[in-house]
Amino acid sequence: MFTDARLVPAGTVIETDLCIVGGGAAGITLAREFINSGIRVTLLESGGEQPDPAIQDLYAGSDIGRRYEIFQESRVRYFGGTTNRWGGAWCDLPSPLDFETRPGVAYSGWPFPLSELEPWYRRAQPVLRLGPYGYALTDWGIAQENIPEPFRGPHFNVRVLQQGPITRFGQYYGPELRQASNVTVYLNANALRFDANENGGPVRQVDVGVLPDGRFKVRARIFIVACGGIENARLLLLSENAAGIGLGNEHGLVGRCFMLHLEYASAAIALKNPYANLLFQTGENGAIYKRLGAKRRFVSYISLSDQTKRALDLPAMRLRFQYPRLPQIDALRRLVLPQERGGNRMRDLASVIGAGPGLTKYVVGRIKHGRNMPPSPLAAIPLRFTAEQLPNPDSRITVGEDRDAFGLRKVVVDWRLSAEDQRGIATGTRLLREELGRSGFGELHSTIPEGEGEWPSDLRGDQHHMGTTRMARDPKRGVVDENCRVHGVENLYMAGCSVFATGGTFNPTLTILTLALRLADHVKQRLQ
Ligand SMILES: Cc1cc2nc3c(=O)[nH]c(=O)nc-3n(C[C@H](O)[C@H](O)[C@H](O)COP(=O)(O)OP(=O)(O)OC[C@H]3O[C@@H](n4cnc5c(N)ncnc54)[C@H](O)[C@@H]3O)c2cc1C
C-alpha cells in the first residue's frame, strides 16, 4: 500500500512491527521480503515517485577534505533511490581476500568469510535481474589458455562483472509493494531522528518530517536504516542523546572510515604484437555471451591477485581496456555502408588498403565473434583503473552548522586518502609495468607516479559511499555487529554499503542486496 505522508495528520503516532527508513535499492529489497509475512511493515521514503528539487536539496552538504567532485550527483533522493540514476547496473563479487583480516592492513577483515554470504548472493542475483549465479571465467566462455601470460598470475588475473538490465527499483518493484496489504510505503516521509533510551537499550520511535512543517512519529519493534552510505551515518549522528553523543556512537566511529573507489586512467599498453588475441578482455561496454539459454552481458577485467595483495599488503586494483575505435574500420564503413557514405573516398580507400591483413583478420573475426570482437590490430590500448581505498578513520562524515529545511545539521564530507592508498596505486602500476615487460606482452606508457607521495593527476572518487557504519564484532572497531545491528542498540539495524568493513574494488549493489536479504531473514526470525 502507498500513502502520501502529506495526508497524515500532524501528531499521529503509527504503530508497526518493522520500520524501514529509505526506499532505495536496500530498503525496497528488504520490504519485498516481508510481503505476506504477517509482519506489519512501514517504509518511510523521503521523496515521492518523481524527483523534486526541494527534497533532493535535503541531501546538500559541504565537502571539506580532498575534493569529492561528484558528491552532489552521486545520490538521488526519491523512491527507488540512486537506482533512479544508475546507468550500468554492473555487478561483481568481492574476492575472498576482501573479507579476510590482513595483518598489514589496518581495520581489514569482516566478521565472517565471503563464503558465508553465498546463499544470499544467489538470491540477490534475480533481484538485479542478473540471471543465474556464476562468476567463473568458464561460465562466460573464457578459457585460461586464451588469457595472455601477464594476466594468468601470479600477480594479475582476470575476473568478470555481469550487467543486468537497468532496474530502477522504485518503478520496477513499486507495483508489488503497492499491492501488499501488510506493507505501507509512506512517500514524502523524512526520518528526522531516532528517539532511543538514554542509556542504551532499544529505539522507541522515529520522528518523521513532511515538508514544509508536518510531523508525526512511527513506533516499531525493529528499525532498519537504509538511506545510503552517507545519510545512514548522518541520521545516527543527528539522533544524539542529551550528552550530544550520536546513536551508536559511543566509540566515536559513526561516519569514520568513509571510503570511495578510486578511479583514474593516465596509462596505456603499447602492444608488442598488434595482432595479439584480446578476446579474453572485453572493453568498457562488455560483450554478450549466450549463457544457460539466454544472452547476457558481461565485462571481463584484470585484477591484482589475492596472492599478491596478501604477500605485499596491497589494496585491490583492477583495470579495464578502453578499446579505441579504429580509423580503418570507420573508413571501411563509409566505403561499404550506404547510410554512412561521405568523407574523402580516396583517402578512405588508402586507409583500408594500408591496414592490410590486419583489417581482413579483424573483419573475419568480427563475422565469427559478432560485436564482441575487440579491435585488432592495435598499437596501444588505453587503460582505466579502479583502486581500493583502505579504511581510514580520518576520512569521515560529520554534521556541521549549516541547516536543512527541517533545521537539521547538514552533512560535511571530509574525504581523505592515506599513504597506504598511494603506495597501493604506485606498487600496482610498477608490478603491471614489470609483468608486461617480462612476458613480452607490451610496454606500459603511463603518467601514474610510481614513487612516494604523488597521485595520478586525474584521480577521483566514484559514487560508492562505503564504511561509515562499518561492521565489526568488537564495538571499538565497528558500528554494527555481524548481523548489521548497531552495537548497544538492540532493535536498530543498518542496510547499505555503510556497513562494508572494506570496499575492495567490487561494485557494491549486489553485496548491498545480499546483506539486505540476510538481514531480512534475521529480522523475520526475531519478529516471528
Ligand atoms: C551514476 C551511478 C551509476 C551507478 N552504477 C552502479 C553499478 O553499475 N553497479 C553498482 O553496484 N552500483 C552502482 N551505483 C551505486 C548504486 O546506485 C548504489 O549502490 C545503490 O543505489 C545504493 O542503494 P541504497 O539503498 O543503499 O541507497 P539509495 O539507493 O541511495 O537509497 C536511499 C534511499 O533513502 C532515502 N532517504 C534518504 N534519507 C532519508 C530520510 N532521512 N528519510 C527517509 N528516506 C530517506 C532516499 O530518498 C533514497 O530513496 C551507481 C550510482 C550512480 C550514481
The ligand as an SDF file (V2000), in Angstrom:
LIG
                    3D

 53 58  0  0  0  0  0  0  0  0999 V2000
   25.6360    7.1210  -11.9480 C   0  0  0  0  0  0  0  0  0  0  0  0
   25.6500    5.9370  -10.9960 C   0  0  0  0  0  0  0  0  0  0  0  0
   25.9420    4.6700  -11.5060 C   0  0  0  0  0  0  0  0  0  0  0  0
   25.9950    3.5670  -10.6450 C   0  0  0  0  0  0  0  0  0  0  0  0
   26.2950    2.3410  -11.1720 N   0  0  0  0  0  0  0  0  0  0  0  0
   26.3890    1.2740  -10.3620 C   0  0  0  0  0  0  0  0  0  0  0  0
   26.7140   -0.0070  -10.9030 C   0  0  0  0  0  0  0  0  0  0  0  0
   26.8940   -0.1830  -12.1200 O   0  0  0  0  0  0  0  0  0  0  0  0
   26.8170   -1.0490  -10.0380 N   0  0  0  0  0  0  0  0  0  0  0  0
   26.6190   -0.9120   -8.6980 C   0  0  0  0  0  0  0  0  0  0  0  0
   26.7280   -1.8880   -7.9630 O   0  0  0  0  0  0  0  0  0  0  0  0
   26.2760    0.3080   -8.1660 N   0  0  0  0  0  0  0  0  0  0  0  0
   26.1710    1.3750   -8.9620 C   0  0  0  0  0  0  0  0  0  0  0  0
   25.8200    2.6110   -8.4310 N   0  0  0  0  0  0  0  0  0  0  0  0
   25.5740    2.6990   -6.9730 C   0  0  0  0  0  0  0  0  0  0  0  0
   24.1470    2.2630   -6.6230 C   0  0  0  0  0  0  0  0  0  0  0  0
   23.2280    3.1540   -7.1950 O   0  0  0  0  0  0  0  0  0  0  0  0
   24.0280    2.2500   -5.0960 C   0  0  0  0  0  0  0  0  0  0  0  0
   24.9670    1.2950   -4.6070 O   0  0  0  0  0  0  0  0  0  0  0  0
   22.6580    1.8260   -4.5730 C   0  0  0  0  0  0  0  0  0  0  0  0
   21.6190    2.5790   -5.1270 O   0  0  0  0  0  0  0  0  0  0  0  0
   22.6560    2.0150   -3.0520 C   0  0  0  0  0  0  0  0  0  0  0  0
   21.4310    1.5550   -2.5310 O   0  0  0  0  0  0  0  0  0  0  0  0
   20.8960    2.1000   -1.1300 P   0  0  0  0  0  0  0  0  0  0  0  0
   19.5260    1.5640   -0.9620 O   0  0  0  0  0  0  0  0  0  0  0  0
   21.8960    1.8290   -0.0820 O   0  0  0  0  0  0  0  0  0  0  0  0
   20.8530    3.6980   -1.2880 O   0  0  0  0  0  0  0  0  0  0  0  0
   19.9590    4.5520   -2.2690 P   0  0  0  0  0  0  0  0  0  0  0  0
   19.6250    3.7660   -3.4850 O   0  0  0  0  0  0  0  0  0  0  0  0
   20.6530    5.8330   -2.4640 O   0  0  0  0  0  0  0  0  0  0  0  0
   18.5940    4.7760   -1.4740 O   0  0  0  0  0  0  0  0  0  0  0  0
   18.5000    5.5540   -0.3090 C   0  0  0  0  0  0  0  0  0  0  0  0
   17.0450    5.9750   -0.1490 C   0  0  0  0  0  0  0  0  0  0  0  0
   16.8620    6.5460    1.1320 O   0  0  0  0  0  0  0  0  0  0  0  0
   16.0180    7.6860    1.0130 C   0  0  0  0  0  0  0  0  0  0  0  0
   16.2970    8.5560    2.1610 N   0  0  0  0  0  0  0  0  0  0  0  0
   17.4420    9.2280    2.4110 C   0  0  0  0  0  0  0  0  0  0  0  0
   17.3480    9.8870    3.5750 N   0  0  0  0  0  0  0  0  0  0  0  0
   16.1300    9.6260    4.0720 C   0  0  0  0  0  0  0  0  0  0  0  0
   15.4520   10.0060    5.2560 C   0  0  0  0  0  0  0  0  0  0  0  0
   16.0190   10.7920    6.1900 N   0  0  0  0  0  0  0  0  0  0  0  0
   14.1930    9.5390    5.4520 N   0  0  0  0  0  0  0  0  0  0  0  0
   13.5990    8.7340    4.5440 C   0  0  0  0  0  0  0  0  0  0  0  0
   14.2010    8.3440    3.4120 N   0  0  0  0  0  0  0  0  0  0  0  0
   15.4490    8.7700    3.1850 C   0  0  0  0  0  0  0  0  0  0  0  0
   16.3850    8.2630   -0.3370 C   0  0  0  0  0  0  0  0  0  0  0  0
   15.3650    9.1000   -0.8450 O   0  0  0  0  0  0  0  0  0  0  0  0
   16.6010    7.0180   -1.1760 C   0  0  0  0  0  0  0  0  0  0  0  0
   15.4160    6.5920   -1.7910 O   0  0  0  0  0  0  0  0  0  0  0  0
   25.7390    3.7240   -9.2520 C   0  0  0  0  0  0  0  0  0  0  0  0
   25.4280    5.0100   -8.7520 C   0  0  0  0  0  0  0  0  0  0  0  0
   25.3880    6.1010   -9.6130 C   0  0  0  0  0  0  0  0  0  0  0  0
   25.0910    7.4650   -9.0610 C   0  0  0  0  0  0  0  0  0  0  0  0
  1  2  1  0
  2  3  1  0
  2 52  2  0
  3  4  2  0
  4  5  1  0
  4 50  1  0
  5  6  2  0
  6  7  1  0
  6 13  1  0
  7  8  2  0
  7  9  1  0
  9 10  1  0
 10 11  2  0
 10 12  1  0
 12 13  2  0
 13 14  1  0
 14 15  1  0
 14 50  1  0
 15 16  1  0
 16 17  1  0
 16 18  1  0
 18 19  1  0
 18 20  1  0
 20 21  1  0
 20 22  1  0
 22 23  1  0
 23 24  1  0
 24 25  2  0
 24 26  1  0
 24 27  1  0
 27 28  1  0
 28 29  2  0
 28 30  1  0
 28 31  1  0
 31 32  1  0
 32 33  1  0
 33 34  1  0
 33 48  1  0
 34 35  1  0
 35 36  1  0
 35 46  1  0
 36 37  1  0
 36 45  1  0
 37 38  2  0
 38 39  1  0
 39 40  1  0
 39 45  2  0
 40 41  1  0
 40 42  2  0
 42 43  1  0
 43 44  2  0
 44 45  1  0
 46 47  1  0
 46 48  1  0
 48 49  1  0
 50 51  2  0
 51 52  1  0
 52 53  1  0
M  END
$$$$
